[in-house]
């Protein structure tokens, strides 16, 4: 989805496509942070 929104932005210059791209980027970063926290919590529990 991220690649599609970026490609759409490149071709059209659509601000909406760019904003969708940035939203997807933020969601991806949050998901990675949450996964890292889960791993750290599991290691602390051992």
Protein Blocks (a to p, Z undefined) as FASTA:
>chain_A
ZZmmmmmmmmnopaklmmmmmmmmmmmmmmmmmmmmmmmmmmmmZZ
